[in-house]
Amino acid sequence: MLTLTVSERLALKSRAHALNPTVMIGNAGLTESVLKEIAVNLLHHELIKIRVMGDDREARVTIYDAICTQLDAAPVQHIGKMLVVYKPNPEANLIPIKKMPRHKGKKPLTKKQLGSKS
């Protein structure tokens, strides 16, 4: 599973806000065909939203973890039935991720300071 820093995750969350879900997971759960569709969309878009139709939160969490581990992607956000997943494509390089901003050249900004900058 790919890991992100706090600033990278915040940047990806802001980019994902305007996105519409590209893949929907129905009551059958995470099947091989759905996983292949997610992989194709990640390859093409790098950052996607996935809607899970089930009402069980624990099932959504396990689906989220399974997607990220099997596709070597990074979990960005999980709110309700929406999952946001990121996997960089070195050939496409569609989404440049900013480096961690520095405060007066000393130490990295905290999460609270990053939130007040926008």
N, C-alpha and C positions, 0 to 999 in steps of 0.2 A: 504494500500500500504506500502510495506517495504521500509525503508530509509537506505541509506548508507553514510558513511563518505567519505570525498574527497580521502583519501588514499585507502580505500576499493574500491571505484569506479575506481581509476587509476589502481589498481592491477587487477581488473576484466576486464578492457578494454584491458590490455596487454595480458591477457589470451584469450580473445575473438578474438584477431586479427587473429590468425591462424585457427579459426573455419570456417566451411562451414555452410551455412544456412540449418537448419534441417526442418523448416516448411516454406511453401510459401502460402501467402494469395493472392488469385486471385481477379478478378473483382467483385465477389459476396460479398466480404468484410469478416468481422469477423462473421462466422456462428458458431453454436453450435458444429458442428463436428470439425471445425478448432480449436476452443477453447479447446476441449477435447484433441486433438492431441498435442497442445502446453502444456497442463497440464501434459500429459504423458511424453513428452520429458523433461520438467523441472524436473519432479520427477526422471527421469533416469540420466540426465546429469547435472542438477543444473544451468548451464549457456548455453544459446542457442542463436543462431542468427535466426532472422525471416526476410524473404524478402516479402515486400508488392509490388504487381504489379501495383497498381494504381498510377496515376500521380499527384493526388491532395494531396498537402502537409498537408493541414488541416485535411483531412480524415485520413492520416497516423498518425498524432498526436492524433486524437481521438481514433484510433485503439490501439495505444500504451498505452494510458491512460486506456482504457477499459481492455486491457490484464492485466496490472499491478494491477488494482483495483479488478477485478473479481477473479484473481488467487492469490492475496496477494503476488505479486512478486515485485522486485525492478527494476526500470528502470536504465540501465547502460549507454546505448549510443543509439543515433538516428542520423545516418548519411545517408542522401538521402533516399533510399528505404530499408536500413538495420536497423533493430531494435535488440538491444541486451538486454536480460532480464535475471535476476538472481533470483533464489528462492532456499534457502538452504534446503537441505534434511538431517535432523538430523541422520537418519539411515545410509545413504550412506556416508556423510561427505567427499565428493570427493575433494572439493576445500577449503583448509585452507586459511583464509584471515588474512594477517599480521596486527598487531596492528599499530597504528600511530607512525612512528619513531620520536624520540625526538632529539633535537639538543642541545648537551652539558648539558643535564639534566634539561633544563629550560622550554621552551614553545614548542608547536608542530611546525613542519616545515610548512612554507607557501606552497601554490600550486606551486609557482615559484621555491622554493627551492627543492621541491619534483621532479619537472621535470628535474632539473639539476643533480640530483643524479644518474639517470639511464644512 
